[in-house]
Amino acid sequence: MKDFYFSNEDDEKDFLKNKKWLIHSLIVDGVKKSFEENLDSIVVFRIINPISNFVMTSEIKKEDWLDSLSKSMEYYESVEEYEKCTEIKELIKNIKYDFDRSDKGEE
């Protein structure tokens, strides 16, 4: 989990708007870690503003892995980051295979 500290709301919004590559990287890495370690959820990052006592936590649950990866894939395609797309496609394939095995009781 990565923590990001900001002292005002404008910096928080700027981070979320302008650091999409970093955010999507953290999402993909978080889902990958969750999958490999068989976790039900993972906190990917937190935005912390100690001045206002604001904390925003970005958590991904197992049932949201594929949706989160799909959104990250769309982002990476839009910026033509095809190596990352290949990594995501492989992860999606492995997760679907694992989910199918679990559904069939083949664990």
C-alpha positions as CSV (number, residue, x, y, z in Angstrom):
1,M,0.0,0.0,0.0
2,K,1.2,3.5,-0.9
3,D,0.3,6.6,1.1
4,F,0.1,10.0,-0.5
5,Y,0.0,13.1,1.7
6,F,-1.5,16.4,0.7
7,S,-2.2,19.6,2.6
8,N,-5.2,20.8,0.5
9,E,-8.1,19.5,-1.6
10,D,-6.8,21.0,-4.8
11,D,-3.6,19.0,-4.6
12,E,-5.6,15.8,-3.9
13,K,-7.8,16.4,-7.0
14,D,-4.7,17.3,-9.1
15,F,-3.1,14.0,-8.1
16,L,-6.2,12.0,-9.0
17,K,-6.5,13.8,-12.4
18,N,-2.8,13.9,-13.4
19,K,-1.3,10.7,-12.0
20,K,-3.5,8.2,-13.7
21,W,-0.5,6.1,-14.9
22,L,0.7,5.7,-11.3
23,I,-2.8,5.0,-10.0
24,H,-3.5,2.3,-12.6
25,S,0.0,0.8,-12.0
26,L,-0.9,0.5,-8.3
27,I,-4.2,-1.1,-9.2
28,V,-2.7,-3.7,-11.5
29,D,0.1,-4.4,-8.9
30,G,-2.5,-4.7,-6.1
31,V,-4.7,-7.1,-8.0
32,K,-1.7,-9.2,-9.0
33,K,-0.6,-9.4,-5.4
34,S,-4.1,-10.2,-4.2
35,F,-4.4,-13.0,-6.8
36,E,-0.9,-14.4,-6.0
37,E,-1.5,-14.3,-2.3
38,N,-5.1,-15.4,-2.4
39,L,-6.4,-12.3,-0.6
40,D,-10.0,-11.3,-0.6
41,S,-9.2,-7.6,-0.8
42,I,-6.2,-5.2,-0.8
43,V,-5.7,-1.5,0.0
44,V,-4.0,-0.1,-3.0
45,F,-3.3,3.4,-1.9
46,R,-4.5,6.1,0.5
47,I,-4.7,9.8,0.2
48,I,-4.1,11.5,3.4
49,N,-4.6,15.1,4.3
50,P,-3.4,15.6,7.9
51,I,-4.5,19.2,7.9
52,S,-8.2,18.3,7.4
53,N,-7.9,14.8,8.9
54,F,-9.2,13.4,5.6
55,V,-8.2,9.9,4.5
56,M,-9.4,8.3,1.3
57,T,-8.7,4.6,0.9
58,S,-8.7,2.8,-2.4
59,E,-9.4,-0.8,-1.8
60,I,-10.1,-3.5,-4.3
61,K,-12.1,-6.6,-3.4
62,K,-11.8,-10.0,-5.1
63,E,-15.2,-9.6,-6.9
64,D,-13.9,-6.3,-8.4
65,W,-10.6,-7.5,-9.8
66,L,-11.7,-8.1,-13.4
67,D,-13.6,-4.8,-13.6
68,S,-10.7,-2.9,-12.1
69,L,-8.3,-4.6,-14.6
70,S,-10.6,-3.8,-17.5
71,K,-10.6,-0.1,-16.6
72,S,-6.8,-0.1,-16.3
73,M,-6.6,-1.9,-19.6
74,E,-8.7,0.9,-21.2
75,Y,-6.4,3.5,-19.8
76,Y,-3.2,1.8,-21.0
77,E,-4.7,1.3,-24.4
78,S,-5.5,5.0,-24.6
79,V,-1.9,5.9,-23.8
80,E,-0.5,3.2,-26.1
81,E,1.3,1.4,-23.2
82,Y,1.0,-2.0,-24.9
83,E,3.5,-3.9,-22.6
84,K,1.3,-3.1,-19.7
85,C,-1.8,-4.2,-21.7
86,T,-0.1,-7.6,-22.3
87,E,0.6,-7.9,-18.6
88,I,-3.0,-7.1,-17.8
89,K,-4.4,-9.6,-20.4
90,E,-2.2,-12.4,-18.9
91,L,-3.4,-11.5,-15.4
92,I,-7.1,-11.5,-16.5
93,K,-6.6,-14.8,-18.2
94,N,-5.1,-16.4,-15.1
95,I,-7.8,-15.0,-12.8
96,K,-10.6,-16.2,-15.1
97,Y,-9.0,-19.7,-15.2
98,D,-8.7,-19.7,-11.4
99,F,-12.3,-18.5,-11.0
100,D,-13.5,-21.2,-13.4
101,R,-11.6,-23.9,-11.5
102,S,-13.1,-22.7,-8.2
103,D,-16.6,-22.7,-9.6
104,K,-16.1,-26.3,-10.7
105,G,-14.7,-27.3,-7.3
106,E,-11.2,-28.1,-8.8
107,E,-9.1,-26.2,-6.2
